[in-house]
């Protein structure tokens, strides 16, 4: 490859899907992080230089127009994927968007929030009626250029509802940290017609946000003479993106927090879905990631399940298929209350379930949380608080997890069941035994492993090979 010099660093110019790409490599050991300049690559580079000096890769892909068209966002996503696959970087970037680069950053973050770690927005175009429209302080509107690239006229913009401004709620929903820099004398992209909307929206939240107003400064120069405040903000707020050594993506889906873990090897198209207690006893999940599975989790309203928790998981499986190319079914991993979540989900949406690993699952609500037996955990108050059901209600309730086992059998969903024979929290002979007895009357793939002397914890197996092999054989 032929490299050229860029501010003392090696830079590669290449193409991706017919677009010019620039990649700047750190001279020190790479830290795995990405910084993406969204437009005007060469301009005001001191922040980018400072980040590359710290081990960031700097990337840029040419836009169709500085005013943005939808495929510009797709191109940025493709470049971040390319960097992850070819240079082992994280699958997200800190965005630097100056002026029209600001609108590119906002549109991209709205379309692909999982690919954005944080943003430095600098005199960003937020309101198209202000710039390029010239409806306000700007007296040299750029509408002719804008119209030639987008096909939209000023009349169109008056009723347009896809300004960068309109995407601010989406960025806030996904909790993307922002540092905003602007000049108080900017007549090209006036702050009080553009950046002010970001400031007002973010200051109503607890999302990391910093605003720096430069007194007496016009549209140029962008950035700060000493970029330390910007660099420090990016470093402090580059969203956590590793889970046990694997790339982690945090997003929101329909108002719920989602965690997606990506394999380091080539994906195999399969999906493992942890149904509750995402970080607990992870060795089975890690073993599946090593084989190329994606791992996903979406928060429940309560660990005890309420309607809607199952629908959220269905939405997540669909989202993973559409955005990560996984199959539209998942291997469920349900531990304790995660077991009841898995059973309820599989009963309602069997088409989304490949197989289930149930581990000390809650199957009989009269046992746990109600403690009408051996269980020593009294969680009825918590259960009632979230579900509205009392102990009296449970005595005549006919939608326990155990009542849904016939639906799993009807759809021939394979199950591996793990339990401890000394579990005094979710006793096996009051819960998991019902899964065992029902499945052993069928020829559906089923395996049970009872751990002698084991209480409720630890879940799983010290060596998860048997679990992983069952999942692999029955996916």
N, C-alpha and C positions, 0 to 999 in steps of 0.2 A: 504494500500500500504506500502511496505517496502522501506524506504529511507536509503541511505548511506551518509556518510559525504564526501564532496568534498571541500577542502580548507575552511572549516568552514560553508559551506552552505549545505542544504539538496539537495540530488541528487536522482532522480528516474531513474533506468535502466529498460527499457521495450522493447517491439518489436513493429514495425509497418511494416506491409506487409513483415514479415520475416526478417527484418533488426534490428540490435541492435540500440536502441535509448537511448540517455542520455539527461536528462532535469535537469538543475540546477535552483533552486528557490531562489529569493532574500529573505534576512531576513527582509528587510524593505517593505513598501507598493510597490507593483509592479507598474511600470510606463506604462505598456502595450507594451513596446518595446522588440524586440527580437535581440539577437546576436547569430549568427550561426558560429561555428567553422567547417570548411569544410573538414578538415583532421587533423590527429595528435592531437586528442582531448586533451591529457594530457600535451602536450609540451608547454613550455614558456607561462604560463597562466596568467601573471600579468595584461595584458589588459582585459582579460575576467573577472578576479576577480574585477577589478576596475569598470567595467560596471555592474556586478551583484550587487555590493555595491550600485549602483545608482538606482536599481530597475528593471534592465533588467532581462529577463529570458535568460539563456544560453542553446543552444540546439546543438545536434549533431546526425547525423544518419550515420551509417557505409556505406562506399562505397564498391562496388564490388572489386575495385582496386584503389590504389592511383593514377593510371594513367588515370582514368576516362573511363567509358563507358556510353552511352546515358541514360540508366535507372538510373544512379546515380543522374542526374538532376531531373528526375521525383520523385525520393525518397525525395529529399530536398523540392520540392514543396508540396508533400504530408504531410511532417512533419510541414511545416509552416501552412498549412490548419488545421492540427490536433491541433496545438497550439491555433489558432484563435477560433476553435470550442470548445475546452475543457478548455482553460485557459484565454480566452478573450483578447488575445494579438493581436497586429496589424498583418495584413496579409502580412507582409514584414519584412525583417531582415537586420541588418548590418552584412556583411560577414567578417570573418577573415580567410584569406587564406595564409598559410605559405608554401613556397616551392611547393610541389605538391598540397597542399591545394589551392595555387594560381590558378593553372590551373582549379581545380574544381570550384572555385569561378567565374572565367571568363566564363567557359562553362555554368554554371548555370545562371549567369546574362544575358548571351546572349539568352538563351532559355526562361527564365522567368523574364524579366526585371521588370515586375510589382511587383515581390516578393522581390525586392532588394532595400533597403534604401540607402546604401552606402557600400563601400568596403575598408578594410584595407588589402592590398596586401604586403606580406613580403618575399623578395627574391623569387618572384613567377616564376614558370616554364612557360615561354611564347613561347619558340622556342624549339620544340621537337628534332630538329637536334642537338641543343646544349646539352640538357638534356632531355631524356636519351641517345641521339644519340652519344654524345662524339665528334661531328664534331666541333671542336673549342678548347677552352682552357681546357675543362674537359678531363682528360686522363684516367678516369675509367668509361667508358660508362656502362650503365645499360640496354643495349638493350635486353639481354636475358630475364630479368624479364619483360620488357615492351612487348616483343614479346609473352611471355607465357600468358600474361593477355589480350592483345589486338589483337593478331594474325598478327600484322604488323611488317615487317622487316625494316632494315635501307634503303633498296632500295625503299620500299613503302613510307617511310617518305620523300624521296627526291622529290617526286611529290605530296605529301599530301597537301591538301589545307583546312585542318580543324585543324590546329594548334591553340592553344590559341591566338596566334598573329593574326590570321585571323578573330577573333571575336571582336577585339578591336573596329572596326568601329560600330558594333552593340551596344556596351556598350556606346559609345559616342553618337550615335543617340538617345539613351534613357536617356542621361544626368545624368548618375550615378556618383556621387562624389566618388573620389578615393584618399586615402592616401597611398603612396608607400614608403616602407622602404627597404633599401638594404645595404650590405657591399661592400666596394670598393675592397676588397681582396677575394671575394667569388669565389672559383674555382670549386664549385659543381654546382651552377647555376649562372654563371658569369653575372653580371649586364649588361655589354655591349653587351651581346648576348641574353638577356631576358628582364629584366625590362626596359631597355632603350627605347624599342619600345612603352611601355605605356607612359613613360615620354614625348617622342617626340610627340606622338599623342595628349595627353591631353594638352600640353603647347600651342597647336595651337587653343585651344578652350577657352571659358569662363566658362566652367564647373568647380565647385570647385575641386581643385587638390592640393595636397601637396606632396613634395618629400623630404625625409630625407636620406642622404647618411652618413653611419657610417664609418669614416676613420679607416683603419687598420683592419676592421672586416671581417671575413670570412662568411661562410654560417650560422654558429651559433655564438652567440645566436641570435634568432629571437627577434623581438620587440625592445623595449627600456627599459633600466633599470628603468626609471621613465616613465610610459605610458601616462602621462598627455597630451602630444601633440596629441597622437593618440585618446585618449578618447575625448578630446575637439573637434577634427575634426569630430568624429562620432556624437557627440551631436549637433554640429552646423549644420551638413549636413544630419541628418536623415530626409529624404525628407518628406515634409508635407504630412500627411496621414490621416487627419480627415477633414470632411466636415459636419458641423452642427451636430457633434457628431457621424458621421458614417465613417467607414473606406474608405479612398480615395486612389485610385490608379491612378498615372499619368504615361502614356506611350506615345510613338509615334507609329502611324500606317500609314505606307506609307508616312512618312514625315510630318504628321499632329499631333498636340498635341491632346491627348485624356484624358478625365477625366472619371473615373469609380467609382461610389459610391456603396458600398456593404451594404446590409441590416444587421442590428444587429441580427435579428431573423432568423429563418430558411428560406432560399430563396424559393419563390413560383414558380420560373421558368419564371416569367414575366419580361418584360423590358420596362422601360420608357426612351424615348430619347428626351432630350431637344435640340431643333434645332438651337438655338442662345441664347446669353445672359445667359450663364450657371448659374451664381450665382444670377440672379435677381429674386425677388419675388418667393422664393423657397417653400412656404408652401404646395403647391400641391405635389411637388416632395418629400418633407419630409413625407407627409401623405402616399404616395405610398411606400416609403422605409419602413415605419412602418408596412406595410402589407406584406413585403417580396420581393418587386420589386428590381431589380437592376436598377440604374440610370446611363445613359451614355451620353457623349457629345463628338463630334469631331469638331475641329475648322473649320470654313468656310474660304474660300479665301477672302470673303467679305460678309457683312451682307445682301447685295443686291442679292446674288446668281450669280454664274457663273457655267457653265457646269463643272462637276467634284465634286462639293459640294454634289450633290445627290449620285454620285458613292461612295464617301467617307463614307456616312451614310450606304449604303448597305454593304460595307466592314466591318463597325463597327458592324452591326447586326450579320453578319456571324462570326466575331471574338468573340463576346459575346457568341454566341451559342457554338462555338468550345472550348472556354476557361473557360466559367462560367456556361455552361449547361442551358442557357436561351433559350426560344423559338425563332424561326427565324422570329419573328415579334415584333413590338414595339408599345406602345402607344406614340404618338408624342405630345410634348408640344411645341407649337409655338406661341410666343408672339411677336407682332409687326412685325419686319422683320423676326423673327423666324416663323411667320405664312406663309410668302411666301416661306421660305425654306421648311416648312412642306408640303405645297401644291405641290411644284415642285417635292419633293422626292416621295410623295404618288402617283403622276401622273405617274412617271417613274417606280417606284418599289412598286406597290400596294401589292405585295406578302409579303412585309416586314412590312406592316402597319396593326395593329389591330384596331386602332381608333385614332382620333385626337382631341386634345383640342386646338382650335384656340382662341387666346386672342388678341383683337384689331388688327387683322391681316392686313398686307398690301396685298391688293387684286388687286388694280388698280394703276398701276405705274404712270398714268397721275395725280392721286390725290396725291400720295406720292411715290417717292420724287419730282415729277414735280410741285406740288402746283397749278395745273389748277383747282382750286376749293376752298374749305374751309381751307385746310391744311396751317398751319403757319410755317412749317419747310421746308426750301428750301435746299434740299440735292442733287440737280441735279449735282453740280460740283463733289461731292463725287461719285455719281452714275456713271457719265461719266468716271471718273478716273478709276474705277474698271471694268466697263462693256464695255467701249468704245462706248456706245450709247448716242446720243444727244437727246434733246427734239424733234427735227424733226423726228428722228428715232422712238421715242416712239409713235408718232401720228399714225403711220401705223404698229406698232408692233402688232403681233398676238400671242404672247406667254406670255402675262400677266398672273399672277396667276389666274385671273378670267377666262381666256381661258382654263385653266386646270381643272376647277371644273367639267365639264362633265365626265372627266376620273375618278374622285373620285366617282361620282355617278354611273358610269358604273360598277365599282368594289364594289359598295355598302359599302363604308367605313363609319362607324359611325362618327359623328362629334358633339362635344359640342362647341358652340360659345359664347364667353363672350365679351362684349363691353360696353363702356361708352357712354351715349347719348350726352355728351358734349365734346367729343374727338376732339380737334382742331389740332392734329398731324396726326392721321390716321382716318379721319372722318368716322363714322360708315355708314352713308348713301351714302358714295362714295366708300366703301370697303366691310366691312362685310355683308352689306345688300345683296350683290350678292350671297353669300353663303346661307344666309337664304332663299331668294326667290327660289333658285334652289332646295334646299333640301326639302322645304315644299311642293313641287310638287311630292315628292316620299314618299314611306313608309320605307325608310332607317332610322334607329335610329338617331334622331337629336334633339338637345335641344339648345335653345338660351336664354341667360340671359343678358338683357340690364340693366346696372346700372344707375339709375337716378342721374343726376348731376355729373357724374364721367367723368373726362378728360382721357387722354391716360394712365396716371398712377393714382393709382396703378393697376397693372395687377392682374388677378385672383380674388379670393373672400377671404374676411377675414376669413371665415370658408369654407375650400375647400371641405366640405362633398359632395355637389352636384356634383362637378367635379369628385371626386374620385369614387362616386357611379356610375356615368355614365361610366367611364372608366372600372370599375369592371364589370358592367353589359354587356358591349359590347366588352370586350377583346376577 
